[in-house]
């Protein structure tokens, strides 16, 4: 491709995928949703005749989701073949010409979207969110009891916190608290600072200005190990925290690092593998598993530490409605036992029905919804 044409195509993709302000940024400073947009732009750079997309909307905010669906619709109308693998089919209803339903590694059914609509109840029973309501209905029955207030004592507080990765502040004067026995959801568009805020709340990052206190202790000047001693953190991408060669070793690793008694480690690992219904994976290599199963493994490793504060970054992205229901059931049990849960999510309905409070991030500022 000639240089002039390459430059034009680059500008076109930057505009289509809202990457213009990000083009000079190091990739590691981008949010999960921004990196996903970048990856999609790269996949489409040469106008391929066939697009294979695996959960392309898993980390996208609602604004970009609508724009991306319109873009795919336009590409399809021009003859591009698009195959999308997804746990929720309703987001792609405007695109679908044909549907394939996979169960246990086999094509269980295939047909038109119209024919698929006649089999919705069957699809729902298999965990497919066919109309946008299955996910929510599965979670509603397993939501924690809503309360006016949690414990009067905060587990984590932020006072006038500022943070930046370079020039200018990504997080601008944030003050909030998380109490024991509540779920707090953090929502907002891609790149608004949600994951960074969560890492500050966990003690993984130190604020440039302001104060973060976890379990009553200010984290300023503490090592990461000291600052995170009272919290458990689930990364947006489970592959960022999985590195053992067996699931059972992975779940035990955090406990070993905290120098927990070996007999207690074995009991904790067994307990959480069973509670998350993944005990059959104990001897498997984590990287032989699906992305969702790796999420469960990473979550088991976090929960096994039984910390009073849980920080979860997009824990349900890519899950089908049955898996999301299982997840919320576990969260309800933890909250009933007075655990504090601070969770980033793009799923607005999940946040509204399952969280006691919701914070909305936009351009580095945090608002209460």
C-alpha positions in Angstrom: 0.0 0.0 0.0 1.4 3.4 -1.0 2.5 5.8 1.8 -0.2 8.4 1.0 -2.9 5.7 0.9 -1.6 4.2 4.2 -1.8 7.6 5.9 -5.3 8.2 4.7 -6.4 4.7 5.9 -4.8 5.3 9.3 -6.7 8.6 9.7 -9.9 6.9 8.6 -9.5 4.1 11.1 -8.6 6.5 13.9 -11.8 8.3 13.2 -14.0 5.2 12.9 -12.7 3.7 16.2 -12.3 6.9 18.1 -8.6 6.5 18.4 -7.5 10.1 17.4 -6.6 11.4 20.9 -4.9 8.1 21.7 -2.6 7.7 18.8 0.5 9.0 20.6 -0.2 7.1 23.8 1.8 4.0 24.8 -0.5 1.0 24.4 0.0 -0.1 28.1 -1.7 3.1 29.2 -4.9 2.5 27.3 -8.0 1.0 29.0 -9.3 -2.5 28.1 -12.0 -1.0 25.9 -9.5 1.3 24.2 -7.1 -1.6 23.5 -10.1 -3.6 22.1 -10.9 -0.7 19.7 -7.3 -0.6 18.7 -7.2 -4.3 18.0 -10.4 -4.2 15.9 -9.0 -1.3 13.9 -5.8 -3.3 13.2 -7.9 -6.3 12.1 -9.9 -4.2 9.7 -7.0 -2.1 8.4 -6.7 -4.0 5.1 -10.4 -4.4 4.4 -10.4 -8.2 4.7 -13.2 -10.0 2.9 -13.7 -12.2 6.0 -13.9 -10.9 9.6 -13.7 -13.4 12.5 -14.6 -11.6 15.7 -14.5 -13.3 19.2 -16.6 -11.4 21.7 -15.8 -8.0 20.1 -18.1 -6.0 22.4 -17.1 -7.6 25.7 -15.3 -4.5 27.0 -17.1 -1.8 25.0 -19.2 1.0 26.4 -22.7 1.4 25.1 -21.9 4.4 22.9 -19.2 2.7 20.9 -21.2 -0.6 20.8 -24.0 1.1 18.8 -21.4 2.7 16.4 -19.6 -0.6 15.9 -22.8 -2.5 15.1 -23.6 0.2 12.5 -20.1 -0.2 11.0 -20.4 -4.0 10.8 -23.8 -3.6 9.2 -22.4 -1.4 6.5 -19.5 -3.8 5.9 -21.9 -6.7 5.5 -24.0 -4.7 3.0 -20.8 -4.3 0.9 -20.1 -8.0 0.9 -17.9 -8.6 3.9 -18.4 -12.0 5.5 -18.6 -11.6 9.3 -18.6 -14.5 11.8 -19.1 -13.5 15.4 -18.6 -15.7 18.5 -20.6 -14.3 21.4 -22.5 -15.4 24.6 -25.2 -12.8 24.1 -26.9 -12.8 20.7 -29.3 -9.9 21.1 -26.6 -7.3 20.6 -26.1 -8.5 17.0 -29.7 -9.0 16.0 -29.5 -6.2 13.4 -26.7 -8.0 11.7 -27.5 -11.7 11.8 -28.5 -13.5 8.6 -27.8 -16.9 10.1 -27.3 -18.2 13.6 -25.2 -21.2 14.9 -25.8 -22.4 18.4 -22.9 -24.4 19.8 -23.2 -26.7 22.8 -20.2 -28.7 24.2 -18.0 -28.2 21.1 -20.7 -29.1 18.5 -23.1 -27.2 16.3 -26.3 -27.9 18.2 -28.6 -26.0 15.8 -28.3 -23.6 12.8 -30.8 -21.5 10.9 -32.1 -18.0 10.2 -32.6 -15.3 12.9 -36.3 -15.7 12.5 -36.2 -19.4 13.1 -33.9 -18.8 16.1 -36.5 -16.5 17.6 -38.9 -19.5 17.8 -36.3 -21.4 19.9 -35.6 -18.7 22.4 -36.8 -20.6 25.4 -34.5 -23.5 24.5 -31.6 -21.2 23.9 -32.2 -19.4 27.2 -32.0 -22.8 29.0 -28.6 -23.3 27.5 -27.4 -19.9 28.9 -27.7 -17.8 25.7 -28.9 -14.3 26.3 -31.1 -14.0 23.2 -33.2 -11.0 24.0 -31.2 -8.9 26.6 -33.4 -10.0 29.5 -31.9 -13.5 30.3 -28.8 -12.1 31.8 -30.7 -9.8 34.1 -33.4 -12.3 35.1 -30.6 -14.8 36.1 -28.9 -12.2 38.3 -32.1 -10.8 39.9 -32.9 -13.8 41.9 -29.3 -14.0 43.2 -28.7 -10.4 44.0 -27.7 -9.3 47.5 -30.4 -7.9 49.6 -30.5 -4.1 49.0 -29.8 -2.0 52.1 -29.9 1.7 52.8 -26.4 1.5 54.4 -23.7 -1.0 54.9 -21.4 -0.9 57.9 -20.8 2.6 59.3 -17.1 2.0 59.1 -15.5 2.3 55.6 -13.2 -0.5 54.4 -11.6 1.8 51.8 -11.7 5.6 51.5 -10.3 8.1 49.0 -9.8 11.7 49.8 -9.1 14.3 47.0 -7.2 11.7 44.9 -5.4 12.7 41.7 -3.6 10.4 39.4 -1.8 10.6 36.0 0.2 8.5 33.6 1.9 11.5 32.2 0.9 15.1 31.5 -2.5 16.1 32.9 -4.5 14.1 35.4 -6.4 11.0 34.4 -8.2 11.0 37.8 -9.3 14.4 39.0 -10.0 15.1 42.7 -11.8 11.8 43.6 -13.3 11.3 47.0 -15.4 8.2 47.9 -15.7 5.4 50.4 -16.6 1.7 50.3 -18.3 0.1 53.3 -18.4 -3.5 54.5 -21.4 -5.5 53.4 -22.2 -3.6 50.1 -21.6 -3.9 46.4 -20.5 -0.6 44.8 -20.6 -0.6 40.9 -18.3 1.7 38.9 -19.5 2.5 35.4 -18.6 4.9 32.6 -17.3 5.1 29.1 -14.0 3.5 27.9 -11.0 5.5 29.0 -12.7 7.3 31.8 -10.3 6.0 34.4 -12.3 3.1 36.0 -9.6 0.5 36.0 -7.1 3.0 37.3 -9.4 4.0 40.1 -9.9 0.4 41.0 -6.1 -0.2 41.2 -5.8 2.8 43.5 -8.5 1.4 45.7 -6.6 -1.9 45.9 -3.3 -0.2 46.7 -1.7 -1.4 43.5 -1.1 2.2 42.4 -0.2 5.2 44.6 -2.0 8.5 44.1 0.0 11.5 42.8 -2.0 13.7 45.3 -4.5 12.9 48.0 -5.0 10.0 50.3 -6.1 6.4 50.0 -6.8 4.4 53.1 -7.5 0.6 53.2 -8.8 -0.9 56.5 -8.1 2.4 58.2 -4.4 2.5 57.1 -3.1 5.2 54.7 -1.1 3.4 51.9 1.2 6.3 51.2 4.8 5.0 51.2 3.9 1.4 51.6 5.1 -1.4 49.3 2.5 -3.0 47.0 2.6 -6.1 49.2 1.9 -4.0 52.3 -0.8 -1.8 50.6 -2.7 -4.7 49.2 -2.6 -6.9 52.3 -6.3 -6.3 53.0 -7.7 -6.6 49.5 -8.2 -9.0 46.6 -8.0 -7.8 43.0 -9.4 -9.4 39.9 -7.9 -8.0 36.7 -10.0 -7.3 33.6 -7.9 -9.8 31.7 -7.4 -13.0 33.7 -4.2 -13.7 31.8 -2.6 -10.8 33.6 -2.7 -12.8 36.9 -2.4 -16.5 35.8 1.0 -18.1 35.4 1.0 -21.5 37.2 0.9 -24.8 35.3 -2.1 -26.2 37.1 -5.3 -24.7 38.3 -4.9 -26.0 41.8 -1.5 -24.3 42.0 -2.9 -21.1 40.7 -5.6 -20.9 43.3 -3.1 -21.6 46.0 -0.4 -19.1 44.9 -1.8 -16.0 46.6 -2.2 -17.8 49.9 1.4 -19.0 49.7 2.6 -15.5 49.1 0.7 -14.4 52.2 2.4 -17.2 54.1 -0.9 -18.9 55.1 -0.6 -22.2 57.0 -0.2 -25.0 54.4 -3.1 -27.1 55.8 -5.4 -24.0 55.6 -4.3 -23.4 52.0 -5.4 -26.9 51.0 -8.8 -26.4 52.6 -9.3 -23.0 51.1 -8.4 -24.1 47.6 -10.8 -27.1 47.8 -13.5 -24.9 49.2 -13.4 -22.3 46.5 -12.9 -24.7 43.6 -16.1 -26.4 44.7 -18.0 -23.2 45.4 -17.3 -21.9 41.9 -18.0 -25.4 40.4 -14.6 -25.7 38.8 -13.1 -28.5 41.0 -13.0 -30.7 37.8 -10.4 -28.3 36.4 -8.0 -28.7 39.4 -5.3 -30.6 37.5 -5.7 -28.7 34.2 -3.2 -26.2 32.8 -5.0 -22.8 33.0 -4.0 -21.9 29.4 -5.7 -25.0 28.0 -9.0 -23.5 29.3 -11.5 -21.2 27.7 -11.4 -17.4 28.5 -14.4 -17.8 30.8 -12.9 -20.7 32.7 -9.7 -18.7 33.1 -11.8 -16.0 34.6 -13.2 -18.5 37.1 -9.7 -19.7 38.0 -8.5 -16.2 38.5 -11.6 -15.4 40.6 -11.0 -18.5 42.7 -7.5 -17.4 43.5 -8.7 -14.0 44.6 -11.6 -15.4 46.7 -9.5 -18.1 48.4 -7.6 -15.2 50.1 -10.9 -14.3 51.8 -10.1 -10.6 52.1 -12.5 -8.0 53.5 -12.3 -5.9 50.3 -12.8 -7.2 46.8 -11.9 -5.2 43.7 -13.3 -6.7 40.5 -12.6 -5.3 37.0 -15.3 -6.4 34.5 -15.8 -9.8 36.2 -18.8 -10.9 34.0 -17.6 -9.7 30.6 -17.9 -12.6 28.1 -20.0 -14.7 30.5 -23.2 -16.3 29.4 -26.3 -15.5 31.6 -26.0 -18.8 33.6 -22.4 -18.1 34.5 -23.2 -14.5 35.4 -26.0 -15.8 37.6 -23.5 -18.1 39.4 -21.1 -15.2 39.9 -23.8 -12.9 41.4 -24.9 -15.7 43.7 -21.4 -15.9 45.1 -21.2 -12.1 45.5 -24.5 -12.1 47.4 -23.1 -14.7 49.9 -19.9 -12.7 50.4 -21.8 -9.4 51.0 -24.0 -11.2 53.5 -20.8 -12.1 55.3 -19.8 -8.4 55.4 -17.3 -8.4 52.5 -17.1 -5.1 50.6 -17.2 -5.5 46.8 -16.1 -2.7 44.4 -16.8 -3.7 40.8 -16.3 -2.1 37.4 -18.9 -3.0 34.9 -20.3 -1.9 31.5 -23.5 -3.8 32.2 -25.9 -1.0 33.2 -28.8 -3.3 34.1 -26.5 -5.5 36.3 -25.3 -2.5 38.2 -28.8 -1.1 38.7 -30.2 -4.3 40.1 -27.3 -5.7 42.0 -25.3 -2.8 43.4 -26.2 -0.9 46.6 -24.5 2.2 45.1 -23.3 3.2 41.6 -20.5 5.6 40.8 -20.3 7.0 37.2 -16.9 7.9 35.8 -16.5 10.5 33.0 -13.3 12.3 32.0 -11.5 11.5 35.2 -14.3 12.6 37.6 -16.5 10.4 39.7 -20.2 11.1 40.1 -22.8 9.2 42.3 -25.8 8.0 40.2 
